[in-house]
Amino acid sequence: MDDNSCGNLLDHLSDYLDGEASAAICAEIEQHLQECEDCRVVVDTLRQTIHLYHTLTQPDIPDDFRQRLYKSLDLEPYLER
Ligand SMILES: [Zn+2]
């Protein structure tokens, strides 16, 4: 990552949120987030979505309830996983 542009950050964002980005990339992303409110909003939103996704895949949630919830949240692609 040679610069701190928003597009560059977004390229690495999925790795970052999955915990798979290198330490150097994480540091650059976190630095960019401190300086760029737009990207902070994006990352916060994605984090909440991912957290919700992990919460919803807990086995004690009934399938039909989960499917209805995913539909209402427009997260149906995740049902395939
Ligand atoms: Zn940015």
PDB file of the backbone (N, CA, C, O) and the ligand in Angstrom, with CONECT records:
HET     ZN  A 101       1
ATOM      1  N   MET A   1       0.846  -1.185   0.000  1.00  0.00           N
ATOM      2  CA  MET A   1       0.000   0.000   0.000  1.00  0.00           C
ATOM      3  C   MET A   1       0.886   1.240   0.000  1.00  0.00           C
ATOM      4  O   MET A   1       1.472   1.581   1.027  1.00  0.00           O
ATOM      5  N   ASP A   2       0.987   1.908  -1.124  1.00  0.00           N
ATOM      6  CA  ASP A   2       1.914   3.025  -1.245  1.00  0.00           C
ATOM      7  C   ASP A   2       1.326   4.355  -0.810  1.00  0.00           C
ATOM      8  O   ASP A   2       2.060   5.259  -0.412  1.00  0.00           O
ATOM      9  N   ASP A   3       0.014   4.482  -0.881  1.00  0.00           N
ATOM     10  CA  ASP A   3      -0.595   5.744  -0.458  1.00  0.00           C
ATOM     11  C   ASP A   3      -1.827   5.448   0.387  1.00  0.00           C
ATOM     12  O   ASP A   3      -2.221   4.296   0.569  1.00  0.00           O
ATOM     13  N   ASN A   4      -2.410   6.500   0.886  1.00  0.00           N
ATOM     14  CA  ASN A   4      -3.539   6.336   1.792  1.00  0.00           C
ATOM     15  C   ASN A   4      -4.864   6.689   1.154  1.00  0.00           C
ATOM     16  O   ASN A   4      -5.801   7.091   1.843  1.00  0.00           O
ATOM     17  N   SER A   5      -4.950   6.544  -0.148  1.00  0.00           N
ATOM     18  CA  SER A   5      -6.205   6.909  -0.800  1.00  0.00           C
ATOM     19  C   SER A   5      -7.329   5.976  -0.366  1.00  0.00           C
ATOM     20  O   SER A   5      -7.104   4.840   0.052  1.00  0.00           O
ATOM     21  N   CYS A   6      -8.538   6.495  -0.482  1.00  0.00           N
ATOM     22  CA  CYS A   6      -9.697   5.715  -0.056  1.00  0.00           C
ATOM     23  C   CYS A   6      -9.826   4.433  -0.878  1.00  0.00           C
ATOM     24  O   CYS A   6     -10.135   3.374  -0.332  1.00  0.00           O
ATOM     25  N   GLY A   7      -9.591   4.526  -2.185  1.00  0.00           N
ATOM     26  CA  GLY A   7      -9.721   3.348  -3.016  1.00  0.00           C
ATOM     27  C   GLY A   7      -8.743   2.263  -2.613  1.00  0.00           C
ATOM     28  O   GLY A   7      -9.071   1.076  -2.613  1.00  0.00           O
ATOM     29  N   ASN A   8      -7.541   2.688  -2.270  1.00  0.00           N
ATOM     30  CA  ASN A   8      -6.522   1.745  -1.828  1.00  0.00           C
ATOM     31  C   ASN A   8      -6.967   1.032  -0.551  1.00  0.00           C
ATOM     32  O   ASN A   8      -6.803  -0.180  -0.406  1.00  0.00           O
ATOM     33  N   LEU A   9      -7.530   1.807   0.361  1.00  0.00           N
ATOM     34  CA  LEU A   9      -8.017   1.207   1.602  1.00  0.00           C
ATOM     35  C   LEU A   9      -9.109   0.193   1.315  1.00  0.00           C
ATOM     36  O   LEU A   9      -9.126  -0.901   1.879  1.00  0.00           O
ATOM     37  N   LEU A  10     -10.027   0.576   0.424  1.00  0.00           N
ATOM     38  CA  LEU A  10     -11.154  -0.314   0.155  1.00  0.00           C
ATOM     39  C   LEU A  10     -10.688  -1.622  -0.471  1.00  0.00           C
ATOM     40  O   LEU A  10     -11.303  -2.669  -0.269  1.00  0.00           O
ATOM     41  N   ASP A  11      -9.592  -1.557  -1.234  1.00  0.00           N
ATOM     42  CA  ASP A  11      -9.040  -2.777  -1.820  1.00  0.00           C
ATOM     43  C   ASP A  11      -8.662  -3.794  -0.751  1.00  0.00           C
ATOM     44  O   ASP A  11      -8.796  -5.002  -0.951  1.00  0.00           O
ATOM     45  N   HIS A  12      -8.195  -3.298   0.370  1.00  0.00           N
ATOM     46  CA  HIS A  12      -7.705  -4.187   1.428  1.00  0.00           C
ATOM     47  C   HIS A  12      -8.732  -4.427   2.528  1.00  0.00           C
ATOM     48  O   HIS A  12      -8.477  -5.143   3.495  1.00  0.00           O
ATOM     49  N   LEU A  13      -9.903  -3.809   2.355  1.00  0.00           N
ATOM     50  CA  LEU A  13     -10.838  -3.789   3.469  1.00  0.00           C
ATOM     51  C   LEU A  13     -11.349  -5.170   3.854  1.00  0.00           C
ATOM     52  O   LEU A  13     -11.494  -5.464   5.041  1.00  0.00           O
ATOM     53  N   SER A  14     -11.621  -6.013   2.879  1.00  0.00           N
ATOM     54  CA  SER A  14     -12.184  -7.315   3.240  1.00  0.00           C
ATOM     55  C   SER A  14     -11.150  -8.156   3.981  1.00  0.00           C
ATOM     56  O   SER A  14     -11.486  -8.857   4.935  1.00  0.00           O
ATOM     57  N   ASP A  15      -9.890  -8.086   3.541  1.00  0.00           N
ATOM     58  CA  ASP A  15      -8.829  -8.792   4.268  1.00  0.00           C
ATOM     59  C   ASP A  15      -8.712  -8.251   5.692  1.00  0.00           C
ATOM     60  O   ASP A  15      -8.578  -9.003   6.658  1.00  0.00           O
ATOM     61  N   TYR A  16      -8.766  -6.919   5.788  1.00  0.00           N
ATOM     62  CA  TYR A  16      -8.646  -6.280   7.100  1.00  0.00           C
ATOM     63  C   TYR A  16      -9.750  -6.748   8.035  1.00  0.00           C
ATOM     64  O   TYR A  16      -9.490  -7.115   9.181  1.00  0.00           O
ATOM     65  N   LEU A  17     -10.985  -6.734   7.540  1.00  0.00           N
ATOM     66  CA  LEU A  17     -12.116  -7.097   8.393  1.00  0.00           C
ATOM     67  C   LEU A  17     -12.124  -8.590   8.690  1.00  0.00           C
ATOM     68  O   LEU A  17     -12.660  -9.011   9.716  1.00  0.00           O
ATOM     69  N   ASP A  18     -11.544  -9.387   7.820  1.00  0.00           N
ATOM     70  CA  ASP A  18     -11.443 -10.820   8.085  1.00  0.00           C
ATOM     71  C   ASP A  18     -10.276 -11.155   9.000  1.00  0.00           C
ATOM     72  O   ASP A  18     -10.116 -12.305   9.410  1.00  0.00           O
ATOM     73  N   GLY A  19      -9.456 -10.151   9.323  1.00  0.00           N
ATOM     74  CA  GLY A  19      -8.285 -10.390  10.152  1.00  0.00           C
ATOM     75  C   GLY A  19      -7.148 -11.027   9.380  1.00  0.00           C
ATOM     76  O   GLY A  19      -6.242 -11.608   9.977  1.00  0.00           O
ATOM     77  N   GLU A  20      -7.185 -10.923   8.033  1.00  0.00           N
ATOM     78  CA  GLU A  20      -6.168 -11.593   7.224  1.00  0.00           C
ATOM     79  C   GLU A  20      -5.139 -10.644   6.621  1.00  0.00           C
ATOM     80  O   GLU A  20      -4.185 -11.081   5.977  1.00  0.00           O
ATOM     81  N   ALA A  21      -5.335  -9.345   6.832  1.00  0.00           N
ATOM     82  CA  ALA A  21      -4.360  -8.390   6.310  1.00  0.00           C
ATOM     83  C   ALA A  21      -3.095  -8.418   7.168  1.00  0.00           C
ATOM     84  O   ALA A  21      -3.142  -8.735   8.356  1.00  0.00           O
ATOM     85  N   SER A  22      -1.962  -8.081   6.544  1.00  0.00           N
ATOM     86  CA  SER A  22      -0.711  -8.052   7.289  1.00  0.00           C
ATOM     87  C   SER A  22      -0.729  -6.912   8.299  1.00  0.00           C
ATOM     88  O   SER A  22      -1.542  -5.993   8.201  1.00  0.00           O
ATOM     89  N   ALA A  23       0.179  -6.984   9.273  1.00  0.00           N
ATOM     90  CA  ALA A  23       0.232  -5.958  10.312  1.00  0.00           C
ATOM     91  C   ALA A  23       0.481  -4.585   9.707  1.00  0.00           C
ATOM     92  O   ALA A  23      -0.076  -3.587  10.163  1.00  0.00           O
ATOM     93  N   ALA A  24       1.337  -4.539   8.661  1.00  0.00           N
ATOM     94  CA  ALA A  24       1.646  -3.251   8.043  1.00  0.00           C
ATOM     95  C   ALA A  24       0.404  -2.658   7.391  1.00  0.00           C
ATOM     96  O   ALA A  24       0.151  -1.458   7.503  1.00  0.00           O
ATOM     97  N   ILE A  25      -0.358  -3.487   6.722  1.00  0.00           N
ATOM     98  CA  ILE A  25      -1.577  -2.997   6.070  1.00  0.00           C
ATOM     99  C   ILE A  25      -2.601  -2.573   7.112  1.00  0.00           C
ATOM    100  O   ILE A  25      -3.259  -1.544   6.955  1.00  0.00           O
ATOM    101  N   CYS A  26      -2.740  -3.363   8.178  1.00  0.00           N
ATOM    102  CA  CYS A  26      -3.668  -2.973   9.250  1.00  0.00           C
ATOM    103  C   CYS A  26      -3.311  -1.595   9.789  1.00  0.00           C
ATOM    104  O   CYS A  26      -4.187  -0.759  10.013  1.00  0.00           O
ATOM    105  N   ALA A  27      -2.017  -1.366   9.996  1.00  0.00           N
ATOM    106  CA  ALA A  27      -1.576  -0.088  10.552  1.00  0.00           C
ATOM    107  C   ALA A  27      -1.910   1.048   9.598  1.00  0.00           C
ATOM    108  O   ALA A  27      -2.357   2.112  10.029  1.00  0.00           O
ATOM    109  N   GLU A  28      -1.697   0.830   8.311  1.00  0.00           N
ATOM    110  CA  GLU A  28      -2.006   1.881   7.344  1.00  0.00           C
ATOM    111  C   GLU A  28      -3.504   2.145   7.275  1.00  0.00           C
ATOM    112  O   GLU A  28      -3.940   3.293   7.182  1.00  0.00           O
ATOM    113  N   ILE A  29      -4.282   1.078   7.320  1.00  0.00           N
ATOM    114  CA  ILE A  29      -5.729   1.255   7.282  1.00  0.00           C
ATOM    115  C   ILE A  29      -6.195   2.016   8.513  1.00  0.00           C
ATOM    116  O   ILE A  29      -7.005   2.938   8.406  1.00  0.00           O
ATOM    117  N   GLU A  30      -5.687   1.635   9.685  1.00  0.00           N
ATOM    118  CA  GLU A  30      -6.127   2.317  10.901  1.00  0.00           C
ATOM    119  C   GLU A  30      -5.711   3.779  10.897  1.00  0.00           C
ATOM    120  O   GLU A  30      -6.434   4.646  11.388  1.00  0.00           O
ATOM    121  N   GLN A  31      -4.541   4.039  10.339  1.00  0.00           N
ATOM    122  CA  GLN A  31      -4.119   5.438  10.256  1.00  0.00           C
ATOM    123  C   GLN A  31      -5.043   6.221   9.321  1.00  0.00           C
ATOM    124  O   GLN A  31      -5.444   7.346   9.619  1.00  0.00           O
ATOM    125  N   HIS A  32      -5.367   5.603   8.193  1.00  0.00           N
ATOM    126  CA  HIS A  32      -6.262   6.281   7.255  1.00  0.00           C
ATOM    127  C   HIS A  32      -7.623   6.528   7.899  1.00  0.00           C
ATOM    128  O   HIS A  32      -8.224   7.583   7.699  1.00  0.00           O
ATOM    129  N   LEU A  33      -8.103   5.568   8.662  1.00  0.00           N
ATOM    130  CA  LEU A  33      -9.423   5.716   9.273  1.00  0.00           C
ATOM    131  C   LEU A  33      -9.456   6.886  10.246  1.00  0.00           C
ATOM    132  O   LEU A  33     -10.486   7.541  10.410  1.00  0.00           O
ATOM    133  N   GLN A  34      -8.322   7.143  10.887  1.00  0.00           N
ATOM    134  CA  GLN A  34      -8.280   8.277  11.815  1.00  0.00           C
ATOM    135  C   GLN A  34      -8.389   9.604  11.069  1.00  0.00           C
ATOM    136  O   GLN A  34      -8.840  10.605  11.626  1.00  0.00           O
ATOM    137  N   GLU A  35      -7.976   9.601   9.816  1.00  0.00           N
ATOM    138  CA  GLU A  35      -7.953  10.850   9.058  1.00  0.00           C
ATOM    139  C   GLU A  35      -9.150  11.021   8.136  1.00  0.00           C
ATOM    140  O   GLU A  35      -9.396  12.123   7.647  1.00  0.00           O
ATOM    141  N   CYS A  36      -9.881   9.975   7.897  1.00  0.00           N
ATOM    142  CA  CYS A  36     -10.907   9.991   6.861  1.00  0.00           C
ATOM    143  C   CYS A  36     -12.247   9.521   7.424  1.00  0.00           C
ATOM    144  O   CYS A  36     -12.446   8.333   7.676  1.00  0.00           O
ATOM    145  N   GLU A  37     -13.148  10.458   7.613  1.00  0.00           N
ATOM    146  CA  GLU A  37     -14.430  10.101   8.208  1.00  0.00           C
ATOM    147  C   GLU A  37     -15.264   9.232   7.274  1.00  0.00           C
ATOM    148  O   GLU A  37     -15.992   8.350   7.729  1.00  0.00           O
ATOM    149  N   ASP A  38     -15.161   9.477   5.981  1.00  0.00           N
ATOM    150  CA  ASP A  38     -15.932   8.679   5.026  1.00  0.00           C
ATOM    151  C   ASP A  38     -15.636   7.194   5.180  1.00  0.00           C
ATOM    152  O   ASP A  38     -16.544   6.365   5.242  1.00  0.00           O
ATOM    153  N   CYS A  39     -14.349   6.878   5.241  1.00  0.00           N
ATOM    154  CA  CYS A  39     -13.978   5.470   5.356  1.00  0.00           C
ATOM    155  C   CYS A  39     -14.353   4.902   6.723  1.00  0.00           C
ATOM    156  O   CYS A  39     -14.692   3.725   6.845  1.00  0.00           O
ATOM    157  N   ARG A  40     -14.289   5.747   7.746  1.00  0.00           N
ATOM    158  CA  ARG A  40     -14.711   5.272   9.071  1.00  0.00           C
ATOM    159  C   ARG A  40     -16.149   4.816   9.035  1.00  0.00           C
ATOM    160  O   ARG A  40     -16.484   3.772   9.594  1.00  0.00           O
ATOM    161  N   VAL A  41     -17.012   5.591   8.380  1.00  0.00           N
ATOM    162  CA  VAL A  41     -18.426   5.223   8.292  1.00  0.00           C
ATOM    163  C   VAL A  41     -18.580   3.894   7.552  1.00  0.00           C
ATOM    164  O   VAL A  41     -19.356   3.028   7.957  1.00  0.00           O
ATOM    165  N   VAL A  42     -17.827   3.750   6.458  1.00  0.00           N
ATOM    166  CA  VAL A  42     -17.909   2.512   5.674  1.00  0.00           C
ATOM    167  C   VAL A  42     -17.490   1.316   6.526  1.00  0.00           C
ATOM    168  O   VAL A  42     -18.175   0.294   6.562  1.00  0.00           O
ATOM    169  N   VAL A  43     -16.350   1.462   7.213  1.00  0.00           N
ATOM    170  CA  VAL A  43     -15.826   0.345   8.005  1.00  0.00           C
ATOM    171  C   VAL A  43     -16.771   0.016   9.155  1.00  0.00           C
ATOM    172  O   VAL A  43     -17.023  -1.156   9.435  1.00  0.00           O
ATOM    173  N   ASP A  44     -17.297   1.048   9.825  1.00  0.00           N
ATOM    174  CA  ASP A  44     -18.233   0.799  10.922  1.00  0.00           C
ATOM    175  C   ASP A  44     -19.455   0.028  10.438  1.00  0.00           C
ATOM    176  O   ASP A  44     -19.913  -0.911  11.090  1.00  0.00           O
ATOM    177  N   THR A  45     -19.972   0.436   9.291  1.00  0.00           N
ATOM    178  CA  THR A  45     -21.155  -0.226   8.750  1.00  0.00           C
ATOM    179  C   THR A  45     -20.856  -1.682   8.418  1.00  0.00           C
ATOM    180  O   THR A  45     -21.642  -2.577   8.726  1.00  0.00           O
ATOM    181  N   LEU A  46     -19.696  -1.905   7.781  1.00  0.00           N
ATOM    182  CA  LEU A  46     -19.337  -3.280   7.415  1.00  0.00           C
ATOM    183  C   LEU A  46     -19.101  -4.129   8.662  1.00  0.00           C
ATOM    184  O   LEU A  46     -19.497  -5.293   8.716  1.00  0.00           O
ATOM    185  N   ARG A  47     -18.458  -3.539   9.653  1.00  0.00           N
ATOM    186  CA  ARG A  47     -18.213  -4.274  10.896  1.00  0.00           C
ATOM    187  C   ARG A  47     -19.526  -4.720  11.528  1.00  0.00           C
ATOM    188  O   ARG A  47     -19.657  -5.861  11.972  1.00  0.00           O
ATOM    189  N   GLN A  48     -20.497  -3.806  11.562  1.00  0.00           N
ATOM    190  CA  GLN A  48     -21.781  -4.149  12.167  1.00  0.00           C
ATOM    191  C   GLN A  48     -22.463  -5.244  11.371  1.00  0.00           C
ATOM    192  O   GLN A  48     -23.060  -6.155  11.945  1.00  0.00           O
ATOM    193  N   THR A  49     -22.377  -5.159  10.056  1.00  0.00           N
ATOM    194  CA  THR A  49     -22.986  -6.182   9.217  1.00  0.00           C
ATOM    195  C   THR A  49     -22.334  -7.532   9.461  1.00  0.00           C
ATOM    196  O   THR A  49     -23.021  -8.547   9.572  1.00  0.00           O
ATOM    197  N   ILE A  50     -21.011  -7.545   9.544  1.00  0.00           N
ATOM    198  CA  ILE A  50     -20.293  -8.801   9.764  1.00  0.00           C
ATOM    199  C   ILE A  50     -20.608  -9.359  11.144  1.00  0.00           C
ATOM    200  O   ILE A  50     -20.810 -10.563  11.303  1.00  0.00           O
ATOM    201  N   HIS A  51     -20.651  -8.480  12.141  1.00  0.00           N
ATOM    202  CA  HIS A  51     -20.995  -8.926  13.480  1.00  0.00           C
ATOM    203  C   HIS A  51     -22.383  -9.551  13.493  1.00  0.00           C
ATOM    204  O   HIS A  51     -22.611 -10.599  14.099  1.00  0.00           O
ATOM    205  N   LEU A  52     -23.304  -8.879  12.807  1.00  0.00           N
ATOM    206  CA  LEU A  52     -24.668  -9.378  12.723  1.00  0.00           C
ATOM    207  C   LEU A  52     -24.683 -10.741  12.043  1.00  0.00           C
ATOM    208  O   LEU A  52     -25.375 -11.663  12.475  1.00  0.00           O
ATOM    209  N   TYR A  53     -23.902 -10.846  10.966  1.00  0.00           N
ATOM    210  CA  TYR A  53     -23.836 -12.099  10.230  1.00  0.00           C
ATOM    211  C   TYR A  53     -23.363 -13.235  11.125  1.00  0.00           C
ATOM    212  O   TYR A  53     -23.944 -14.320  11.121  1.00  0.00           O
ATOM    213  N   HIS A  54     -22.298 -12.980  11.900  1.00  0.00           N
ATOM    214  CA  HIS A  54     -21.787 -14.028  12.786  1.00  0.00           C
ATOM    215  C   HIS A  54     -22.808 -14.358  13.869  1.00  0.00           C
ATOM    216  O   HIS A  54     -22.974 -15.519  14.243  1.00  0.00           O
ATOM    217  N   THR A  55     -23.491 -13.326  14.370  1.00  0.00           N
ATOM    218  CA  THR A  55     -24.510 -13.559  15.383  1.00  0.00           C
ATOM    219  C   THR A  55     -25.627 -14.418  14.819  1.00  0.00           C
ATOM    220  O   THR A  55     -26.125 -15.326  15.484  1.00  0.00           O
ATOM    221  N   LEU A  56     -26.015 -14.121  13.584  1.00  0.00           N
ATOM    222  CA  LEU A  56     -27.157 -14.806  12.990  1.00  0.00           C
ATOM    223  C   LEU A  56     -26.824 -16.237  12.589  1.00  0.00           C
ATOM    224  O   LEU A  56     -27.735 -17.037  12.377  1.00  0.00           O
ATOM    225  N   THR A  57     -25.558 -16.576  12.479  1.00  0.00           N
ATOM    226  CA  THR A  57     -25.223 -17.941  12.096  1.00  0.00           C
ATOM    227  C   THR A  57     -25.029 -18.844  13.304  1.00  0.00           C
ATOM    228  O   THR A  57     -24.644 -20.004  13.160  1.00  0.00           O
ATOM    229  N   GLN A  58     -25.295 -18.314  14.503  1.00  0.00           N
ATOM    230  CA  GLN A  58     -25.255 -19.191  15.669  1.00  0.00           C
ATOM    231  C   GLN A  58     -26.322 -20.277  15.510  1.00  0.00           C
ATOM    232  O   GLN A  58     -27.435 -19.993  15.067  1.00  0.00           O
ATOM    233  N   PRO A  59     -25.987 -21.515  15.870  1.00  0.00           N
ATOM    234  CA  PRO A  59     -26.888 -22.631  15.577  1.00  0.00           C
ATOM    235  C   PRO A  59     -28.206 -22.593  16.335  1.00  0.00           C
ATOM    236  O   PRO A  59     -29.154 -23.276  15.949  1.00  0.00           O
ATOM    237  N   ASP A  60     -28.286 -21.803  17.412  1.00  0.00           N
ATOM    238  CA  ASP A  60     -29.539 -21.832  18.166  1.00  0.00           C
ATOM    239  C   ASP A  60     -30.607 -20.910  17.589  1.00  0.00           C
ATOM    240  O   ASP A  60     -31.682 -20.766  18.172  1.00  0.00           O
ATOM    241  N   ILE A  61     -30.318 -20.282  16.446  1.00  0.00           N
ATOM    242  CA  ILE A  61     -31.340 -19.470  15.782  1.00  0.00           C
ATOM    243  C   ILE A  61     -32.078 -20.344  14.773  1.00  0.00           C
ATOM    244  O   ILE A  61     -31.456 -20.922  13.882  1.00  0.00           O
ATOM    245  N   PRO A  62     -33.398 -20.443  14.905  1.00  0.00           N
ATOM    246  CA  PRO A  62     -34.161 -21.297  13.977  1.00  0.00           C
ATOM    247  C   PRO A  62     -33.961 -20.857  12.534  1.00  0.00           C
ATOM    248  O   PRO A  62     -33.860 -19.663  12.250  1.00  0.00           O
ATOM    249  N   ASP A  63     -33.905 -21.814  11.634  1.00  0.00           N
ATOM    250  CA  ASP A  63     -33.635 -21.519  10.228  1.00  0.00           C
ATOM    251  C   ASP A  63     -34.653 -20.568   9.608  1.00  0.00           C
ATOM    252  O   ASP A  63     -34.289 -19.645   8.880  1.00  0.00           O
ATOM    253  N   ASP A  64     -35.930 -20.799   9.902  1.00  0.00           N
ATOM    254  CA  ASP A  64     -36.924 -19.963   9.238  1.00  0.00           C
ATOM    255  C   ASP A  64     -36.831 -18.525   9.727  1.00  0.00           C
ATOM    256  O   ASP A  64     -37.026 -17.578   8.966  1.00  0.00           O
ATOM    257  N   PHE A  65     -36.525 -18.381  11.027  1.00  0.00           N
ATOM    258  CA  PHE A  65     -36.352 -17.034  11.565  1.00  0.00           C
ATOM    259  C   PHE A  65     -35.154 -16.357  10.918  1.00  0.00           C
ATOM    260  O   PHE A  65     -35.212 -15.186  10.545  1.00  0.00           O
ATOM    261  N   ARG A  66     -34.075 -17.103  10.793  1.00  0.00           N
ATOM    262  CA  ARG A  66     -32.853 -16.551  10.206  1.00  0.00           C
ATOM    263  C   ARG A  66     -33.094 -16.120   8.757  1.00  0.00           C
ATOM    264  O   ARG A  66     -32.646 -15.059   8.322  1.00  0.00           O
ATOM    265  N   GLN A  67     -33.814 -16.975   8.025  1.00  0.00           N
ATOM    266  CA  GLN A  67     -34.062 -16.649   6.625  1.00  0.00           C
ATOM    267  C   GLN A  67     -34.933 -15.409   6.478  1.00  0.00           C
ATOM    268  O   GLN A  67     -34.707 -14.578   5.598  1.00  0.00           O
ATOM    269  N   ARG A  68     -35.935 -15.294   7.353  1.00  0.00           N
ATOM    270  CA  ARG A  68     -36.771 -14.103   7.285  1.00  0.00           C
ATOM    271  C   ARG A  68     -35.956 -12.858   7.618  1.00  0.00           C
ATOM    272  O   ARG A  68     -36.089 -11.820   6.971  1.00  0.00           O
ATOM    273  N   LEU A  69     -35.117 -12.981   8.634  1.00  0.00           N
ATOM    274  CA  LEU A  69     -34.298 -11.841   9.045  1.00  0.00           C
ATOM    275  C   LEU A  69     -33.318 -11.448   7.942  1.00  0.00           C
ATOM    276  O   LEU A  69     -33.137 -10.265   7.654  1.00  0.00           O
ATOM    277  N   TYR A  70     -32.696 -12.439   7.334  1.00  0.00           N
ATOM    278  CA  TYR A  70     -31.752 -12.150   6.249  1.00  0.00           C
ATOM    279  C   TYR A  70     -32.460 -11.462   5.096  1.00  0.00           C
ATOM    280  O   TYR A  70     -31.931 -10.530   4.491  1.00  0.00           O
ATOM    281  N   LYS A  71     -33.661 -11.933   4.802  1.00  0.00           N
ATOM    282  CA  LYS A  71     -34.407 -11.308   3.714  1.00  0.00           C
ATOM    283  C   LYS A  71     -34.692  -9.858   4.040  1.00  0.00           C
ATOM    284  O   LYS A  71     -34.517  -8.978   3.197  1.00  0.00           O
ATOM    285  N   SER A  72     -35.130  -9.609   5.257  1.00  0.00           N
ATOM    286  CA  SER A  72     -35.490  -8.236   5.618  1.00  0.00           C
ATOM    287  C   SER A  72     -34.262  -7.344   5.642  1.00  0.00           C
ATOM    288  O   SER A  72     -34.376  -6.135   5.439  1.00  0.00           O
ATOM    289  N   LEU A  73     -33.100  -7.911   5.884  1.00  0.00           N
ATOM    290  CA  LEU A  73     -31.861  -7.129   5.922  1.00  0.00           C
ATOM    291  C   LEU A  73     -31.153  -7.125   4.577  1.00  0.00           C
ATOM    292  O   LEU A  73     -30.079  -6.539   4.434  1.00  0.00           O
ATOM    293  N   ASP A  74     -31.760  -7.784   3.586  1.00  0.00           N
ATOM    294  CA  ASP A  74     -31.141  -7.830   2.268  1.00  0.00           C
ATOM    295  C   ASP A  74     -29.789  -8.537   2.306  1.00  0.00           C
ATOM    296  O   ASP A  74     -28.857  -8.143   1.605  1.00  0.00           O
ATOM    297  N   LEU A  75     -29.687  -9.573   3.120  1.00  0.00           N
ATOM    298  CA  LEU A  75     -28.429 -10.314   3.265  1.00  0.00           C
ATOM    299  C   LEU A  75     -28.541 -11.715   2.676  1.00  0.00           C
ATOM    300  O   LEU A  75     -27.757 -12.596   3.027  1.00  0.00           O
ATOM    301  N   GLU A  76     -29.495 -11.927   1.797  1.00  0.00           N
ATOM    302  CA  GLU A  76     -29.727 -13.276   1.291  1.00  0.00           C
ATOM    303  C   GLU A  76     -28.488 -13.948   0.700  1.00  0.00           C
ATOM    304  O   GLU A  76     -28.352 -15.165   0.824  1.00  0.00           O
ATOM    305  N   PRO A  77     -27.570 -13.197   0.056  1.00  0.00           N
ATOM    306  CA  PRO A  77     -26.376 -13.885  -0.471  1.00  0.00           C
ATOM    307  C   PRO A  77     -25.633 -14.669   0.598  1.00  0.00           C
ATOM    308  O   PRO A  77     -25.006 -15.682   0.286  1.00  0.00           O
ATOM    309  N   TYR A  78     -25.685 -14.228   1.849  1.00  0.00           N
ATOM    310  CA  TYR A  78     -24.956 -14.906   2.906  1.00  0.00           C
ATOM    311  C   TYR A  78     -25.581 -16.240   3.273  1.00  0.00           C
ATOM    312  O   TYR A  78     -24.924 -17.085   3.881  1.00  0.00           O
ATOM    313  N   LEU A  79     -26.822 -16.436   2.918  1.00  0.00           N
ATOM    314  CA  LEU A  79     -27.481 -17.693   3.241  1.00  0.00           C
ATOM    315  C   LEU A  79     -26.845 -18.858   2.497  1.00  0.00           C
ATOM    316  O   LEU A  79     -26.955 -20.005   2.929  1.00  0.00           O
ATOM    317  N   GLU A  80     -26.192 -18.578   1.399  1.00  0.00           N
ATOM    318  CA  GLU A  80     -25.591 -19.641   0.588  1.00  0.00           C
ATOM    319  C   GLU A  80     -24.372 -20.244   1.258  1.00  0.00           C
ATOM    320  O   GLU A  80     -23.978 -21.366   0.941  1.00  0.00           O
ATOM    321  N   ARG A  81     -23.774 -19.511   2.178  1.00  0.00           N
ATOM    322  CA  ARG A  81     -22.528 -19.983   2.786  1.00  0.00           C
ATOM    323  C   ARG A  81     -22.760 -21.136   3.732  1.00  0.00           C
ATOM    324  O   ARG A  81     -21.811 -21.648   4.325  1.00  0.00           O
TER     325      ARG A  81
HETATM  326 ZN    ZN A 101     -10.797   7.373   3.050  1.00  0.00          ZN2+
END
